[in-house]
């Protein structure tokens, strides 16, 4: 499994979109085809959101994770802002952020919020998780957490099935006693 | 081909008879043509969110409403209690909407069909971490301005580093900064700064009473009213003494009207019909209010400086104007680009007398310039 998705990644290493088959449900990323809009690739150099949030998560369920830090100079951002003059002269609501990690070629897209700044921060969080998974594979905390969560889910299902079987058995016993 | 449902037709007739649009310019008539509404060919009896998004996207496109897809998505998400369609689960998107929800979607979409900006349609919008009430004609905060706040935060929070050149100023972090915002609008900048700088205080002023009221309302909703003073004040005509309830200020921040007057006519219908044009029109050179702010800065400002959002043509124009007004002792210490790569933000500081170095692209060493 690991070899399979790493193979996919290496084959598509140059600029393209990656789809992590096992982790995609966690990370809200989507395969995206470039629309014919004036996309602007920009080397992220100014006012990186890392000033607002630390690059490794410090709160929430992943606060025990030790993820590889992202270097802002390795990132390129893309924004949909259209052809207009921008600033006050424009009032557009599309604020999707597309963020690329140049060394690995991994790209994430985020339009979860109505704020460009929050989308940029969220894109970095998602990208950091993907990059960590990319370089560490099964050693990544992301991978381990996912596996633990799956095991718990399976265990829960198994217990529920056992309980149901027990109840059905008891019911059968009661019915046969009453006859 | 199925016809429009009769409740929808009645609503349309009501809207067409109404000459006075909510918040719009009274002279502009309703341009809605019901024949441009699409028939609901593929609707089930109880449409799902996904079906409604597709339907209204089609209607907006047929009526040449800009951002047809985004408008449809934001409206339906809002009715379902979410900020964006992408934050809704797959099951939420495939659940049928109640009839009340459908009616609400229709009502909001009718407003969008009149080219009302989405932010006014929903009556709210997000700016960084904050959700703010929006109401015409108070200026809607633009996404670029989120970076202006980042810039002010960066300079306010950074600890000092030794000066490298004469006139170079890298102040230590100020423990209780007093920030003046000129032209606060909905309160986006002021309230974001208060939210991120718990020790700060803000004086927010605007020449429009509607803006003062909306900033007040947003401050109370966010429980930030204790650290903000909101004044009805016109920077072009008011006396600067009114700006000193807490003494000289550490920083002035502003997103002043900076559109060149000749460009005003080319703005989108959403802007021209619903937003306060005085919040946009900066006069012939777009610098009418910028100049007023810089002219009063020396009287009220301490060391952190002035942070302005401007038109991309302004950095050079402001530089020249400051050089032709040496009595102000101000110069641009840094110019920063927005996320589209356009020069958008100026950091202007007091310089020491006799310093003649070119500060056009100068910045403190730890600040990274694009």
Interface residues (C-beta under 8 A of the other chain):
Chain A: X28 X40 X42 X45 X46 X47 X49 X51 X52 X77 X79 X81 X84 X85 X86 X87 X88 X89 X90 X91 X92 X93 X94 X95 X111 X112 X113 X114 X115 X116 X117 X118
Chain B: X66 X67 X70 X71 X74 X83 X84 X86 X87 X117 X118 X119 X125 X126 X127 X128 X129 X139 X140 X142 X143 X144 X146 X147 X150 X151 X153 X154 X196 X255 X257 X258 X259 X263 X266 X267 X268 X270 X271 X275 X279 X280 X309 X311 X312 X336 X337 X338 X339 X340 X341 X342 X344 X368 X369 X370
